[in-house]
Amino acid sequence: MIPRSVGIVVAALALGCAPASAQAGGAEQARTLMERAAARYDSVPSLCADFVQTLSVPLLGEERSGRGRLCQARPDRFAMRFTEPAGDAVVVDGTWVWMYYPSVNPDQVLRFPMAQAQGGFDFHRAFLEDFAAKYDLTLEGTDSLDGGSAHRIRLDPKTSMSFRRAVVWVESSGILRQIRVEEENGSVRTLKLDRVDMGARPPVGWFTFTVPAGVQILSG
């Protein structure tokens, strides 16, 4: 089996050697896919999906993973509630972002103003809205995800952002199935989405965070 890292390098070299017409065709296909996804997400007020998240932190020599259910309601509600590790949660309630990881520190919760998130918890705003103005697109290929297939598109920021680059996996239908964000410090966060339910009604209280008794609030 060829290591994935080697495969990515080979794919990059192949793209670099491709005729200009092929590269132009790939860029046009990437743009079409992104436009389709932008229109799809712009047309729904809310969505829910199962997720699996992995976080690689080379500086600390750590790799963490978790899974659960997330829901988003535009324009300013988002919550990831973990089943593994149970109880971990990220909640955006329209005013504050709450980050509580009892699996790491059950006695503290981080809270900071939603404005500081800069759209980081809104998939549409972060990656699809005005994407042509924000990113250079590269169609890297097509991958199999849970029996289906999705197009892998690299997004290289045209201006300084909070991350180095992002990669999104988009189905032909316009559904985002996976997102990978590479931070400036080398950390890589990958979010895989399954059972994406466009237009789902999030459960009551999904976007409300209640501070557990005895837990200290740290303001960011």
C-alpha positions as CSV (number, residue, x, y, z in Angstrom):
1,M,0.0,0.0,0.0
2,I,1.3,3.5,-0.9
3,P,1.3,5.8,2.1
4,R,-1.3,8.6,1.7
5,S,1.4,11.3,2.1
6,V,3.3,9.8,-0.9
7,G,0.1,9.6,-2.9
8,I,-0.6,13.3,-2.3
9,V,2.9,14.2,-3.5
10,V,2.5,12.1,-6.6
11,A,-0.8,13.7,-7.4
12,A,0.7,17.1,-7.0
13,L,3.5,16.3,-9.4
14,A,1.1,14.9,-11.9
15,L,-1.0,18.0,-11.8
16,G,2.1,20.2,-12.2
17,C,2.9,18.3,-15.4
18,A,-0.6,18.4,-16.8
19,P,-1.3,20.4,-20.0
20,A,-2.6,24.0,-19.4
21,S,-6.0,23.0,-20.8
22,A,-6.4,20.2,-18.3
23,Q,-5.5,22.5,-15.4
24,A,-7.9,25.1,-16.7
25,G,-10.6,22.4,-16.9
26,G,-9.9,21.3,-13.4
27,A,-10.1,24.9,-12.1
28,E,-13.4,25.4,-13.9
29,Q,-14.8,22.1,-12.5
30,A,-13.7,23.1,-9.0
31,R,-15.5,26.5,-9.4
32,T,-18.7,24.8,-10.6
33,L,-18.7,22.4,-7.7
34,M,-18.1,25.3,-5.2
35,E,-20.9,27.3,-6.8
36,R,-23.2,24.4,-6.5
37,A,-22.3,23.9,-2.9
38,A,-22.7,27.6,-2.1
39,A,-26.2,27.6,-3.6
40,R,-27.1,24.5,-1.8
41,Y,-26.1,25.7,1.6
42,D,-27.5,29.2,1.0
43,S,-30.9,27.8,0.4
44,V,-31.3,26.1,3.8
45,P,-31.7,27.8,7.2
46,S,-30.3,24.9,9.2
47,L,-28.6,21.5,9.0
48,C,-27.4,18.6,11.2
49,A,-24.9,15.9,10.6
50,D,-22.9,13.2,12.4
51,F,-19.2,14.0,12.6
52,V,-15.9,12.5,13.3
53,Q,-13.1,14.9,14.1
54,T,-9.4,14.4,14.3
55,L,-6.9,16.9,15.4
56,S,-3.1,16.5,14.9
57,V,-0.9,18.8,16.9
58,P,2.8,18.2,15.8
59,L,4.1,20.8,18.3
60,L,2.8,18.7,21.2
61,G,3.2,15.4,19.5
62,E,-0.5,14.7,20.0
63,E,-3.4,13.4,18.0
64,R,-6.9,13.6,19.3
65,S,-10.2,12.3,17.9
66,G,-13.9,12.5,18.7
67,R,-17.3,12.0,17.3
68,G,-20.8,13.2,17.8
69,R,-23.6,15.3,16.3
70,L,-23.5,18.9,15.1
71,C,-26.1,21.3,14.0
72,Q,-26.0,24.7,12.5
73,A,-28.7,27.4,12.2
74,R,-27.9,30.4,10.2
75,P,-26.9,33.1,10.8
76,D,-25.4,32.7,14.2
77,R,-26.1,29.3,15.9
78,F,-23.8,26.3,15.9
79,A,-23.1,23.4,18.3
80,M,-21.0,20.3,18.3
81,R,-22.0,17.8,21.0
82,F,-19.7,14.9,21.4
83,T,-20.6,11.4,22.3
84,E,-16.9,10.4,22.3
85,P,-15.5,11.9,24.6
86,A,-19.0,12.1,26.1
87,G,-19.9,15.6,27.4
88,D,-17.4,17.6,25.3
89,A,-19.1,20.4,23.5
90,V,-18.7,23.6,21.4
91,V,-21.7,25.8,21.4
92,V,-22.3,29.1,19.6
93,D,-25.4,30.7,21.1
94,G,-25.6,33.9,19.0
95,T,-23.6,35.9,21.5
96,W,-20.9,33.7,23.0
97,V,-18.8,30.8,21.9
98,W,-18.6,28.1,24.7
99,M,-15.9,25.5,24.6
100,Y,-16.2,22.8,27.2
101,Y,-14.0,19.7,27.3
102,P,-14.6,17.8,30.5
103,S,-12.6,14.9,29.1
104,V,-9.5,17.2,29.5
105,N,-10.5,19.7,32.2
106,P,-13.9,19.2,33.8
107,D,-13.5,22.3,36.0
108,Q,-13.2,25.0,33.3
109,V,-15.1,26.3,30.3
110,L,-13.8,28.8,27.8
111,R,-16.1,31.6,26.7
112,F,-15.4,34.3,24.2
113,P,-17.5,36.7,22.0
114,M,-18.9,35.2,18.9
115,A,-17.4,38.1,16.8
116,Q,-13.9,36.7,17.5
117,A,-14.8,33.5,15.8
118,Q,-14.8,35.3,12.4
119,G,-17.3,32.9,10.8
120,G,-15.2,29.9,11.8
121,F,-18.3,27.9,12.9
122,D,-20.3,28.7,9.8
123,F,-19.3,26.4,6.9
124,H,-21.1,28.5,4.3
125,R,-19.5,31.8,5.4
126,A,-16.0,30.3,6.0
127,F,-15.6,28.3,2.8
128,L,-18.4,28.9,0.3
129,E,-19.4,32.5,0.6
130,D,-17.5,34.7,-1.9
131,F,-15.0,31.8,-2.3
132,A,-13.6,33.1,-5.6
133,A,-12.5,36.3,-4.0
134,K,-11.0,34.6,-1.0
135,Y,-9.4,31.4,-2.4
136,D,-7.4,30.0,-5.3
137,L,-9.0,26.7,-6.1
138,T,-7.2,23.4,-7.1
139,L,-9.2,20.3,-7.9
140,E,-7.0,17.5,-6.5
141,G,-9.1,14.5,-7.3
142,T,-12.0,12.3,-6.2
143,D,-12.0,10.2,-3.1
144,S,-14.3,7.5,-1.8
145,L,-16.1,8.4,1.4
146,D,-18.3,5.7,3.1
147,G,-19.3,4.1,-0.2
148,G,-19.9,7.4,-2.0
149,S,-17.5,9.7,-3.8
150,A,-16.6,13.4,-3.3
151,H,-14.3,15.8,-5.1
152,R,-11.3,17.0,-3.2
153,I,-10.7,20.8,-3.6
154,R,-7.8,22.7,-2.1
155,L,-8.5,26.3,-1.0
156,D,-5.4,28.5,-0.8
157,P,-6.2,31.9,0.8
158,K,-5.5,34.9,-1.4
159,T,-5.0,37.1,1.7
160,S,-3.9,36.5,5.3
161,M,-6.3,34.3,7.2
162,S,-6.3,32.4,10.5
163,F,-5.2,29.2,8.7
164,R,-2.6,28.3,6.0
165,R,-5.0,26.4,3.7
166,A,-8.1,24.3,3.7
167,V,-9.3,21.3,1.7
168,V,-13.0,20.5,1.2
169,W,-14.6,17.3,-0.1
170,V,-17.7,18.1,-2.1
171,E,-20.2,15.7,-3.5
172,S,-21.5,16.3,-7.0
173,S,-24.8,17.2,-5.3
174,G,-23.1,20.1,-3.5
175,I,-23.0,18.5,-0.1
176,L,-19.8,19.1,2.0
177,R,-18.6,15.7,3.3
178,Q,-15.2,16.5,4.8
179,I,-13.2,19.6,5.7
180,R,-9.5,19.7,6.5
181,V,-7.9,22.9,7.9
182,E,-4.2,23.3,8.1
183,E,-3.1,25.9,10.7
184,E,-0.1,28.1,10.5
185,N,1.5,26.3,13.5
186,G,1.2,22.9,11.6
187,S,-1.8,21.6,13.4
188,V,-4.4,19.9,11.2
189,R,-8.1,19.5,12.0
190,T,-10.2,17.2,9.9
191,L,-14.0,17.1,10.2
192,K,-15.8,14.2,8.4
193,L,-19.6,14.6,8.0
194,D,-22.1,11.8,7.6
195,R,-25.9,11.6,7.5
196,V,-26.0,15.3,6.5
197,D,-29.6,16.5,6.9
198,M,-30.1,19.7,5.1
199,G,-33.0,21.7,6.6
200,A,-33.1,19.6,9.8
201,R,-34.7,21.1,12.8
202,P,-32.1,21.0,15.7
203,P,-33.3,19.6,19.0
204,V,-34.7,22.1,21.5
205,G,-31.9,23.6,23.6
206,W,-29.2,22.4,21.2
207,F,-27.7,25.9,21.0
208,T,-27.9,26.7,24.7
209,F,-25.0,26.0,27.0
210,T,-25.6,25.7,30.7
211,V,-22.5,26.0,32.9
212,P,-22.3,23.0,35.2
213,A,-22.2,23.6,38.9
214,G,-18.7,24.4,40.1
215,V,-17.2,25.0,36.7
216,Q,-15.1,28.1,36.3
217,I,-15.7,30.4,33.3
218,L,-12.5,31.5,31.6
219,S,-13.1,34.5,29.3
220,G,-11.1,34.6,26.1
